[in-house]
């Protein structure tokens, strides 16, 4: 049995006439070019008119800082810490931690630098040498219970940083 007989005579049907794109003449090139030109125009318009980068509003103008009132505020805070220590409410470790925090907040309020979340190395990199020097004195007693500690020197160092700030 032949393959054509098994297919039920399908092989004997005439093939449909097909025309390739070259049978239409040069018009298909012109149509394809027009479509590509429209797509290129849309792409150019989108690229030319889209916003560049992330649009953010300009930062607000800097607020002038009254250094004298900030100094008075933080000298008062240091005095409160000294009074609490003299009353026996703060041990040497708590005193060092509180003074470190007061100085860090003072640096933040005076300069805008986020000093309250910085390590000692970060304070040095942030160009806050007086704050870094005082905080480095507080580190041993802040992190070791048996460290030598002079509370009067610690309070004096904090007062000096705030008083000599420019």
Z-matrix of the N, CA and C atoms (Angstrom, degrees):
N
C 1 1.437
C 2 1.520 1 107.92
N 3 1.271 2 114.20 1 134.52
C 4 1.459 3 119.37 2 -178.06
C 5 1.525 4 110.46 3 -83.29
N 6 1.307 5 115.07 4 159.26
C 7 1.467 6 120.28 5 -178.61
C 8 1.516 7 110.47 6 -65.44
N 9 1.310 8 117.68 7 -35.26
C 10 1.461 9 120.47 8 -179.41
C 11 1.505 10 110.36 9 -67.35
N 12 1.327 11 117.61 10 -33.96
C 13 1.459 12 120.11 11 179.38
C 14 1.530 13 110.63 12 -71.73
N 15 1.314 14 116.80 13 -34.53
C 16 1.457 15 119.61 14 179.45
C 17 1.521 16 111.69 15 -68.49
N 18 1.290 17 117.94 16 -30.96
C 19 1.457 18 121.25 17 -179.47
C 20 1.507 19 111.93 18 -81.58
N 21 1.262 20 116.73 19 0.44
C 22 1.456 21 120.17 20 176.73
C 23 1.502 22 112.89 21 77.63
N 24 1.272 23 116.05 22 26.90
C 25 1.446 24 119.24 23 175.59
C 26 1.516 25 114.09 24 85.94
N 27 1.341 26 117.20 25 10.39
C 28 1.467 27 119.46 26 -179.92
C 29 1.517 28 112.58 27 -66.71
N 30 1.281 29 116.23 28 -28.61
C 31 1.454 30 118.73 29 -178.32
C 32 1.508 31 111.57 30 -68.96
N 33 1.329 32 118.07 31 -15.30
C 34 1.451 33 120.39 32 -177.22
C 35 1.521 34 112.34 33 -93.06
N 36 1.344 35 118.44 34 -4.31
C 37 1.463 36 120.50 35 177.84
C 38 1.514 37 109.46 36 -70.05
N 39 1.296 38 116.63 37 144.62
C 40 1.459 39 117.71 38 179.27
C 41 1.531 40 110.48 39 -73.17
N 42 1.298 41 116.81 40 143.49
C 43 1.468 42 122.98 41 179.08
C 44 1.524 43 108.89 42 -74.34
N 45 1.367 44 118.22 43 140.52
C 46 1.462 45 119.96 44 178.74
C 47 1.522 46 109.91 45 -67.34
N 48 1.298 47 114.27 46 150.31
C 49 1.468 48 118.23 47 178.09
C 50 1.521 49 108.60 48 -75.84
N 51 1.296 50 116.51 49 127.39
C 52 1.468 51 121.69 50 177.35
C 53 1.509 52 108.17 51 -117.84
N 54 1.300 53 113.04 52 145.48
C 55 1.461 54 118.63 53 179.82
C 56 1.518 55 108.21 54 -121.22
N 57 1.293 56 117.59 55 128.77
C 58 1.465 57 122.63 56 176.69
C 59 1.517 58 110.26 57 -77.24
N 60 1.314 59 117.43 58 172.69
C 61 1.464 60 120.31 59 -178.24
C 62 1.523 61 112.40 60 -65.65
N 63 1.329 62 117.10 61 -18.97
C 64 1.465 63 118.52 62 -179.40
C 65 1.516 64 111.99 63 -78.67
N 66 1.280 65 115.75 64 -10.27
C 67 1.449 66 118.56 65 179.57
C 68 1.525 67 112.55 66 -78.39
N 69 1.321 68 118.83 67 -11.87
C 70 1.453 69 121.68 68 -177.51
C 71 1.527 70 112.18 69 -94.18
N 72 1.270 71 118.24 70 -2.81
C 73 1.454 72 121.07 71 178.45
C 74 1.529 73 111.47 72 83.09
N 75 1.324 74 117.38 73 -160.35
C 76 1.472 75 121.01 74 -175.58
C 77 1.532 76 113.09 75 -77.37
N 78 1.327 77 120.00 76 -2.25
C 79 1.463 78 121.70 77 -175.89
C 80 1.525 79 112.38 78 -69.23
N 81 1.312 80 118.26 79 -30.73
C 82 1.466 81 119.48 80 179.73
C 83 1.520 82 110.69 81 -66.58
N 84 1.343 83 116.53 82 -34.36
C 85 1.472 84 120.08 83 177.79
C 86 1.522 85 109.26 84 -65.49
N 87 1.312 86 117.09 85 -42.08
C 88 1.458 87 121.36 86 179.68
C 89 1.527 88 110.81 87 -65.46
N 90 1.314 89 119.81 88 -40.75
C 91 1.460 90 123.45 89 178.52
C 92 1.524 91 111.99 90 -66.06
N 93 1.329 92 116.18 91 -44.62
C 94 1.468 93 120.28 92 178.76
C 95 1.526 94 110.28 93 -64.68
N 96 1.321 95 117.17 94 -38.24
C 97 1.469 96 120.90 95 178.32
C 98 1.522 97 110.82 96 -65.42
N 99 1.319 98 117.29 97 -38.84
C 100 1.465 99 120.65 98 178.97
C 101 1.525 100 110.70 99 -65.34
N 102 1.326 101 117.92 100 -41.40
C 103 1.464 102 121.17 101 178.35
C 104 1.523 103 110.50 102 -64.14
N 105 1.324 104 117.00 103 -44.25
C 106 1.465 105 120.85 104 178.54
C 107 1.527 106 111.44 105 -64.25
N 108 1.322 107 117.47 106 -36.36
C 109 1.457 108 121.74 107 178.69
C 110 1.534 109 110.92 108 -66.13
N 111 1.317 110 117.49 109 -40.78
C 112 1.474 111 121.19 110 177.91
C 113 1.525 112 109.88 111 -65.76
N 114 1.331 113 117.46 112 -44.21
C 115 1.462 114 120.55 113 178.13
C 116 1.522 115 111.12 114 -62.09
N 117 1.319 116 117.49 115 -41.27
C 118 1.468 117 121.28 116 178.39
C 119 1.528 118 110.85 117 -64.70
N 120 1.331 119 117.88 118 -37.40
C 121 1.469 120 120.92 119 178.30
C 122 1.522 121 110.79 120 -65.14
N 123 1.346 122 117.83 121 -42.79
C 124 1.466 123 120.50 122 177.26
C 125 1.529 124 110.96 123 -63.50
N 126 1.320 125 117.09 124 -43.50
C 127 1.465 126 120.32 125 179.48
C 128 1.521 127 110.82 126 -62.91
N 129 1.329 128 117.73 127 -43.05
C 130 1.457 129 121.17 128 178.96
C 131 1.528 130 110.54 129 -63.44
N 132 1.323 131 117.84 130 -44.00
C 133 1.466 132 121.16 131 -179.70
C 134 1.524 133 110.75 132 -63.85
N 135 1.326 134 118.05 133 -40.05
C 136 1.460 135 120.54 134 179.27
C 137 1.528 136 111.10 135 -66.67
N 138 1.331 137 116.71 136 -45.62
C 139 1.458 138 119.70 137 -179.56
C 140 1.530 139 111.96 138 -66.74
N 141 1.302 140 118.08 139 -35.05
C 142 1.466 141 121.68 140 -175.96
C 143 1.528 142 112.55 141 -76.35
N 144 1.336 143 116.56 142 -31.26
C 145 1.463 144 119.10 143 -173.61
C 146 1.525 145 114.06 144 -103.38
N 147 1.324 146 120.14 145 -4.24
C 148 1.464 147 119.59 146 -179.09
C 149 1.524 148 109.91 147 -74.61
N 150 1.336 149 117.79 148 152.00
C 151 1.460 150 120.61 149 -179.72
C 152 1.522 151 111.02 150 -68.60
N 153 1.286 152 115.95 151 144.32
C 154 1.467 153 121.82 152 -179.66
C 155 1.523 154 108.72 153 -91.72
N 156 1.312 155 118.44 154 121.59
C 157 1.451 156 122.63 155 175.98
C 158 1.520 157 111.77 156 69.07
N 159 1.310 158 114.48 157 -170.19
C 160 1.455 159 121.08 158 179.51
C 161 1.518 160 107.60 159 -90.96
N 162 1.303 161 115.71 160 126.17
C 163 1.449 162 120.11 161 -179.94
C 164 1.523 163 109.16 162 -84.02
N 165 1.307 164 116.12 163 119.28
C 166 1.454 165 121.21 164 177.57
C 167 1.514 166 108.26 165 -125.18
N 168 1.312 167 116.42 166 145.89
C 169 1.455 168 118.15 167 178.44
C 170 1.525 169 109.96 168 -68.97
N 171 1.305 170 116.90 169 154.19
C 172 1.465 171 118.40 170 178.84
C 173 1.525 172 110.07 171 -66.31
N 174 1.323 173 116.70 172 151.90
C 175 1.464 174 118.80 173 -179.48
C 176 1.525 175 110.39 174 -67.46
N 177 1.310 176 116.89 175 152.19
C 178 1.457 177 118.65 176 178.82
C 179 1.524 178 110.37 177 -67.35
N 180 1.301 179 117.58 178 154.29
C 181 1.462 180 118.58 179 179.35
C 182 1.529 181 110.03 180 -64.38
N 183 1.320 182 116.79 181 146.83
C 184 1.460 183 118.95 182 -178.04
C 185 1.533 184 110.83 183 -64.36
N 186 1.309 185 113.76 184 139.24
C 187 1.456 186 119.79 185 178.77
C 188 1.526 187 107.60 186 -86.96
N 189 1.322 188 117.03 187 127.11
C 190 1.469 189 117.82 188 179.29
C 191 1.533 190 110.40 189 -64.00
N 192 1.318 191 114.68 190 138.66
C 193 1.463 192 120.92 191 -177.81
C 194 1.524 193 108.87 192 -101.55
N 195 1.314 194 115.08 193 129.29
C 196 1.458 195 120.49 194 174.57
C 197 1.530 196 106.83 195 -85.45
N 198 1.327 197 115.72 196 96.02
C 199 1.459 198 121.73 197 -173.54
C 200 1.527 199 111.04 198 -61.78
N 201 1.310 200 116.84 199 -36.31
C 202 1.470 201 119.76 200 -177.99
C 203 1.531 202 110.89 201 -62.90
N 204 1.327 203 117.71 202 -46.63
C 205 1.465 204 119.34 203 -179.45
C 206 1.524 205 111.43 204 -68.59
N 207 1.342 206 117.73 205 -34.23
C 208 1.467 207 120.18 206 177.05
C 209 1.524 208 109.99 207 -66.14
N 210 1.334 209 117.17 208 -41.08
C 211 1.470 210 120.44 209 177.87
C 212 1.529 211 110.60 210 -62.46
N 213 1.335 212 116.74 211 -45.24
C 214 1.464 213 119.94 212 -179.96
C 215 1.527 214 111.06 213 -61.51
N 216 1.303 215 116.35 214 -41.60
C 217 1.472 216 121.11 215 179.76
C 218 1.527 217 110.86 216 -59.92
N 219 1.346 218 116.68 217 -47.10
C 220 1.457 219 119.33 218 -175.70
C 221 1.519 220 112.60 219 -79.42
N 222 1.326 221 118.49 220 -28.16
C 223 1.465 222 119.19 221 171.98
C 224 1.532 223 109.51 222 -65.19
N 225 1.326 224 116.26 223 -35.74
C 226 1.463 225 119.99 224 175.02
C 227 1.520 226 111.76 225 -64.94
N 228 1.324 227 117.01 226 -39.58
C 229 1.467 228 120.04 227 177.74
C 230 1.523 229 111.14 228 -64.94
N 231 1.337 230 116.18 229 -40.47
C 232 1.467 231 119.81 230 178.61
C 233 1.525 232 109.50 231 -63.95
N 234 1.318 233 116.61 232 -39.21
C 235 1.469 234 120.51 233 178.07
C 236 1.530 235 110.65 234 -64.04
N 237 1.331 236 117.68 235 -39.59
C 238 1.474 237 120.70 236 176.85
C 239 1.524 238 110.75 237 -61.52
N 240 1.331 239 116.87 238 -41.87
C 241 1.466 240 120.76 239 178.69
C 242 1.519 241 109.71 240 -64.84
N 243 1.339 242 117.49 241 -40.62
C 244 1.470 243 121.11 242 179.41
C 245 1.524 244 110.92 243 -64.25
N 246 1.325 245 117.16 244 -40.20
C 247 1.468 246 120.85 245 178.99
C 248 1.527 247 110.37 246 -66.24
N 249 1.325 248 117.19 247 -42.02
C 250 1.470 249 120.23 248 178.03
C 251 1.524 250 110.82 249 -62.51
N 252 1.330 251 116.72 250 -38.90
C 253 1.468 252 119.93 251 178.88
C 254 1.531 253 110.33 252 -67.94
N 255 1.327 254 116.67 253 -43.23
C 256 1.466 255 119.89 254 179.63
C 257 1.530 256 111.07 255 -63.15
N 258 1.324 257 117.20 256 -31.68
C 259 1.461 258 121.10 257 178.58
C 260 1.525 259 111.89 258 -78.80
N 261 1.315 260 118.30 259 -3.77
C 262 1.454 261 122.25 260 178.75
C 263 1.518 262 113.78 261 83.44
N 264 1.331 263 117.75 262 13.05
C 265 1.466 264 120.83 263 -179.42
C 266 1.524 265 112.65 264 -81.40
N 267 1.340 266 117.13 265 -18.91
C 268 1.470 267 121.29 266 -178.42
C 269 1.523 268 109.59 267 -122.59
N 270 1.309 269 117.32 268 130.58
C 271 1.460 270 120.23 269 172.01
C 272 1.536 271 108.25 270 -83.35
N 273 1.333 272 118.15 271 172.80
C 274 1.478 273 119.41 272 -177.36
C 275 1.526 274 113.92 273 -56.91
N 276 1.313 275 116.60 274 -36.77
C 277 1.469 276 119.59 275 179.81
C 278 1.527 277 110.79 276 -65.96
N 279 1.317 278 117.95 277 -47.10
C 280 1.451 279 121.93 278 179.09
C 281 1.526 280 111.26 279 -64.25
N 282 1.340 281 116.07 280 -37.60
C 283 1.470 282 119.80 281 177.88
C 284 1.521 283 110.63 282 -61.23
N 285 1.325 284 117.23 283 -46.32
C 286 1.470 285 120.81 284 -179.96
C 287 1.519 286 111.36 285 -63.43
N 288 1.298 287 116.79 286 -41.79
C 289 1.463 288 120.18 287 -179.33
C 290 1.523 289 111.38 288 -66.54
N 291 1.311 290 117.25 289 -41.55
C 292 1.472 291 120.67 290 179.61
C 293 1.520 292 111.11 291 -66.73
N 294 1.347 293 117.57 292 -44.02
C 295 1.471 294 119.70 293 179.31
C 296 1.527 295 111.04 294 -64.13
N 297 1.326 296 116.44 295 -39.66
C 298 1.466 297 120.09 296 177.15
C 299 1.521 298 110.41 297 -60.52
N 300 1.315 299 116.21 298 -43.97
C 301 1.456 300 120.27 299 -179.55
C 302 1.526 301 111.58 300 -66.57
N 303 1.326 302 117.46 301 -41.07
C 304 1.472 303 120.62 302 178.56
C 305 1.532 304 110.00 303 -61.41
N 306 1.335 305 117.08 304 -44.57
C 307 1.468 306 119.67 305 179.82
C 308 1.522 307 111.73 306 -66.22
N 309 1.301 308 117.21 307 -37.70
C 310 1.462 309 119.96 308 179.21
C 311 1.531 310 111.00 309 -65.57
N 312 1.337 311 116.83 310 -42.86
C 313 1.462 312 119.49 311 176.93
C 314 1.523 313 111.36 312 -66.93
N 315 1.317 314 116.89 313 -35.12
C 316 1.464 315 120.06 314 175.67
C 317 1.527 316 110.45 315 -61.62
N 318 1.326 317 117.02 316 -45.15
C 319 1.468 318 120.58 317 178.99
C 320 1.529 319 110.45 318 -63.05
N 321 1.318 320 116.51 319 -39.07
C 322 1.468 321 119.68 320 179.07
C 323 1.524 322 110.86 321 -64.94
N 324 1.318 323 116.80 322 -46.39
C 325 1.462 324 119.40 323 -177.63
C 326 1.528 325 111.74 324 -70.07
N 327 1.319 326 117.71 325 -28.25
C 328 1.468 327 120.66 326 -178.87
C 329 1.523 328 113.09 327 -82.35
N 330 1.330 329 116.33 328 -34.00
C 331 1.468 330 119.04 329 -173.21
C 332 1.524 331 114.09 330 -118.29
N 333 1.318 332 117.96 331 -20.22
C 334 1.460 333 120.61 332 -175.46
C 335 1.514 334 113.11 333 89.52
N 336 1.325 335 117.85 334 -4.91
C 337 1.462 336 122.51 335 178.35
C 338 1.520 337 108.27 336 -75.38
N 339 1.316 338 117.40 337 135.87
C 340 1.467 339 121.81 338 -178.40
C 341 1.531 340 110.47 339 -76.54
N 342 1.320 341 116.31 340 63.56
C 343 1.466 342 121.87 341 -174.12
C 344 1.518 343 112.93 342 -69.41
N 345 1.316 344 118.65 343 -23.30
C 346 1.470 345 120.23 344 -175.73
C 347 1.519 346 112.77 345 -69.76
N 348 1.319 347 118.48 346 -14.61
C 349 1.467 348 120.96 347 179.61
C 350 1.531 349 111.94 348 -114.13
N 351 1.317 350 117.39 349 12.59
C 352 1.469 351 121.11 350 -176.02
C 353 1.527 352 111.51 351 -95.47
N 354 1.329 353 114.42 352 150.07
C 355 1.457 354 119.98 353 171.06
C 356 1.515 355 108.30 354 -79.74
N 357 1.311 356 115.89 355 175.32
C 358 1.465 357 119.95 356 179.42
C 359 1.527 358 110.63 357 -62.63
N 360 1.315 359 117.12 358 -39.82
C 361 1.466 360 121.02 359 178.37
C 362 1.531 361 110.96 360 -65.04
N 363 1.327 362 116.34 361 -39.54
C 364 1.466 363 120.61 362 178.17
C 365 1.529 364 111.12 363 -63.55
N 366 1.327 365 116.73 364 -38.15
C 367 1.467 366 120.00 365 177.84
C 368 1.527 367 110.31 366 -62.13
N 369 1.320 368 116.68 367 -39.90
C 370 1.464 369 119.96 368 177.81
C 371 1.519 370 111.85 369 -66.69
N 372 1.343 371 115.99 370 -38.80
C 373 1.467 372 120.03 371 178.99
C 374 1.523 373 112.11 372 -71.05
N 375 1.333 374 116.67 373 -24.36
C 376 1.468 375 121.02 374 -178.03
C 377 1.524 376 111.77 375 -84.68
N 378 1.301 377 117.50 376 6.07
C 379 1.468 378 122.57 377 178.29
C 380 1.533 379 111.17 378 61.78
N 381 1.321 380 114.93 379 49.62
C 382 1.465 381 122.17 380 174.10
C 383 1.536 382 107.78 381 -123.16
N 384 1.342 383 117.97 382 66.66
C 385 1.467 384 119.61 383 -171.18
C 386 1.524 385 113.81 384 -65.29
N 387 1.322 386 118.87 385 -36.81
C 388 1.464 387 118.55 386 -178.52
C 389 1.521 388 111.08 387 -69.49
N 390 1.320 389 117.11 388 -38.77
C 391 1.468 390 120.60 389 177.41
C 392 1.521 391 109.34 390 -67.74
N 393 1.321 392 116.43 391 -42.22
C 394 1.468 393 119.72 392 179.45
C 395 1.530 394 110.58 393 -61.52
N 396 1.348 395 117.34 394 -42.02
C 397 1.467 396 120.39 395 179.91
C 398 1.515 397 112.32 396 -62.24
N 399 1.324 398 116.65 397 -44.65
C 400 1.469 399 119.38 398 -179.40
C 401 1.525 400 110.69 399 -69.26
N 402 1.316 401 117.99 400 -43.17
C 403 1.463 402 120.71 401 -178.53
C 404 1.529 403 110.18 402 -65.98
N 405 1.327 404 117.77 403 -33.81
C 406 1.469 405 119.36 404 178.38
C 407 1.527 406 111.07 405 -65.08
N 408 1.354 407 117.98 406 -28.48
C 409 1.469 408 120.99 407 175.38
C 410 1.531 409 110.72 408 -69.35
N 411 1.334 410 116.82 409 -28.73
C 412 1.461 411 120.75 410 -177.12
C 413 1.517 412 112.90 411 -84.71
N 414 1.333 413 118.06 412 -17.15
C 415 1.461 414 120.57 413 -174.98
C 416 1.529 415 113.94 414 -60.32
N 417 1.340 416 119.84 415 -47.62
C 418 1.475 417 117.25 416 -177.46
C 419 1.521 418 113.26 417 -57.92
N 420 1.326 419 117.71 418 -46.24
C 421 1.464 420 118.65 419 -177.89
C 422 1.531 421 111.96 420 -77.62
N 423 1.332 422 117.72 421 -18.24
C 424 1.466 423 120.01 422 176.92
C 425 1.516 424 111.88 423 -75.35
N 426 1.333 425 116.06 424 -30.55
C 427 1.464 426 119.20 425 -173.13
C 428 1.530 427 114.23 426 -113.14
N 429 1.343 428 117.10 427 -11.90
C 430 1.470 429 119.79 428 178.02
C 431 1.524 430 108.13 429 -127.61
N 432 1.290 431 115.77 430 130.17
C 433 1.471 432 119.66 431 -178.28
C 434 1.521 433 112.06 432 -70.98
N 435 1.316 434 119.37 433 -32.33
C 436 1.456 435 122.32 434 -174.58
C 437 1.527 436 112.69 435 -95.50
N 438 1.312 437 118.83 436 16.89
C 439 1.468 438 120.79 437 -177.85
C 440 1.527 439 110.20 438 -75.07
N 441 1.337 440 116.02 439 149.45
C 442 1.466 441 120.37 440 174.94
C 443 1.514 442 107.90 441 -68.26
N 444 1.315 443 115.49 442 140.78
C 445 1.454 444 118.53 443 -175.73
C 446 1.520 445 109.67 444 -148.10
N 447 1.316 446 115.31 445 131.63
C 448 1.462 447 121.70 446 174.74
C 449 1.525 448 107.19 447 -115.01
N 450 1.315 449 118.61 448 101.49
C 451 1.462 450 120.34 449 -175.38
C 452 1.524 451 113.04 450 -63.75
N 453 1.326 452 117.11 451 -35.95
C 454 1.468 453 119.17 452 -179.84
C 455 1.528 454 110.88 453 -65.65
N 456 1.343 455 117.12 454 -39.30
C 457 1.471 456 120.47 455 177.69
C 458 1.527 457 110.51 456 -67.91
N 459 1.320 458 117.21 457 -36.62
C 460 1.465 459 120.31 458 179.38
C 461 1.528 460 110.75 459 -65.14
N 462 1.323 461 116.70 460 -44.00
C 463 1.466 462 120.71 461 179.20
C 464 1.522 463 110.25 462 -67.16
N 465 1.331 464 117.33 463 -40.09
C 466 1.465 465 120.93 464 178.77
C 467 1.529 466 111.02 465 -64.30
N 468 1.329 467 117.20 466 -38.62
C 469 1.466 468 120.23 467 178.99
C 470 1.528 469 110.65 468 -64.45
N 471 1.326 470 116.94 469 -41.61
C 472 1.467 471 119.77 470 178.55
C 473 1.522 472 110.93 471 -64.88
N 474 1.322 473 116.82 472 -42.52
C 475 1.473 474 119.88 473 178.15
C 476 1.528 475 111.18 474 -62.43
N 477 1.329 476 116.30 475 -40.00
C 478 1.467 477 119.76 476 -178.82
C 479 1.532 478 111.18 477 -65.90
N 480 1.325 479 117.89 478 -40.74
C 481 1.463 480 120.81 479 179.32
C 482 1.524 481 109.61 480 -59.95
N 483 1.316 482 117.08 481 -47.58
C 484 1.466 483 120.60 482 -177.11
C 485 1.521 484 110.67 483 -70.15
N 486 1.320 485 118.05 484 -42.55
C 487 1.468 486 121.24 485 -176.37
C 488 1.515 487 112.81 486 -67.67
N 489 1.328 488 117.38 487 -33.27
C 490 1.479 489 120.13 488 -176.71
C 491 1.514 490 112.87 489 -95.44
N 492 1.305 491 117.55 490 6.66
C 493 1.472 492 121.07 491 -179.90
C 494 1.518 493 109.64 492 -68.03
N 495 1.301 494 116.39 493 141.54
C 496 1.474 495 120.16 494 -178.06
C 497 1.491 496 112.81 495 -89.91
